[in-house]
Amino acid sequence: MKIAIICNYVLKPNRIGGMDRFYKLFNKKCLEVNHQVDWYFSHYEEFDFYQGLSIISSEGTSVEQKFIDSSKEKNIKYDVIITHFTQLCTKYYKQFKELHPNSYTIAVDHNARPLKGYSLKKSIKKRIDGLLYSKYINQFVGVSKYTFYHILKDYGKNLKQKTQVIYNGIDTTVFKKKDKDLAHNFIVVAHLTYNKGIQDLLKALSLIDKNLLKNTQIDIYGEGPFEYQLKTLTNDFQLEKIVNFKGSSSELNILFANYNYMIQPTYMECFSLSILESLSANVPVITTTVGGNLEVLKDQVNGYIFKPKDYTKLASILTAILSGKEKITIDVSKLIEDEFYIEKMVEEHLKIIPCI
């Protein structure tokens, strides 16, 4: 069987995360049953982690178009086509079927929705696209119940029979666990965009008694287009001694254990791998009510929850933690080890492929 996996995803040697480990294990399991897998990614420069995978990089064009061009050029016919991180129900799915008429197409939806929903114009367009192109997709996969709901809302309730939930999972074995109280150490892991809400964390910190912030350390791991604005706001609030921008790291699986809590003040989320990773390292999470967050987090049990953009509530949560009034002491990693582990994710993805 020939399988093509199309991912609108950039492979980086300084960012080895949950999806990277999923791709690698999925490829291994396919090879074990003699299935050939070609991976189409947005960008790839060769590095050791991905050694042994057949990777085609789109470089300057859409990954969907690269797949189409490469299929034509090499005259390859795929039995299964799987997409990750692409837009659903687009003209590309029709073109996939025209080039590979006997293929079984699976669309995995990792896409977060806007906090206030789509505009009326965009909502109508998505519903029309669902009517036009959903017939070219054999199976829809949502990575959370939240995503399942929005696939049907966006593209049509008639898709319910061919839509299912497969939760993201992580390799829990690679995460070093926090085993002691690390006082005022907090970590943020995010692509630095406006919708990750890190500006609200900075606003919250500006409201907290300065005496409580003594010895507090907040390290932000990630890169992105909003980095300059966040650094400017950090300086404006005179938080330079507290907030540190660390850039990307391929060692987060070890670094999480150096912190007491992860903070994720996001406006948009689908089903956060960062939350799973933090919990796997026994680090509770302070985050918002968006996306699938509440499908893994329970307030005051394995984290603290607040509404997006409510930075005064975030300030209140942080004040309670810093003053010792609030504290999570249980091992928060057990849920991830029992329910959200990578082998389960891979097994469930393999099950929806015909003949595997």
Secondary structure, DSSP 8 states (H G I E B T S, - for coil): -EEEEEEEEE-BTTB--HHHHHHHHHHHHHHHTT-EEEEEEEE----GGGTT-EEEE-SSS-HHHHHHHHHHHHT---SEEEEESS-SS-HHHHHHHHHSTT-EEEEEE-----TT---HHHHHHHHHHHHHHGGG-SEEEESSHHHHHHHHHHH-GGGGGGEEE----B-GGG-----S--TTEEEEE---SGGG-HHHHHHHHHHS-TTTTTT-EEEEE---TTHHHHHHHHHHTT-TTTEEEEE--S-HHHHGGG-SEEEE--S--SS-HHHHHHHHTT--EEEES-TTGGGT--BTTTEEEE-TT-HHHHHHHHHHHHTTS----S-TTHHHHHHSBHHHHHHHHHHTSTT-
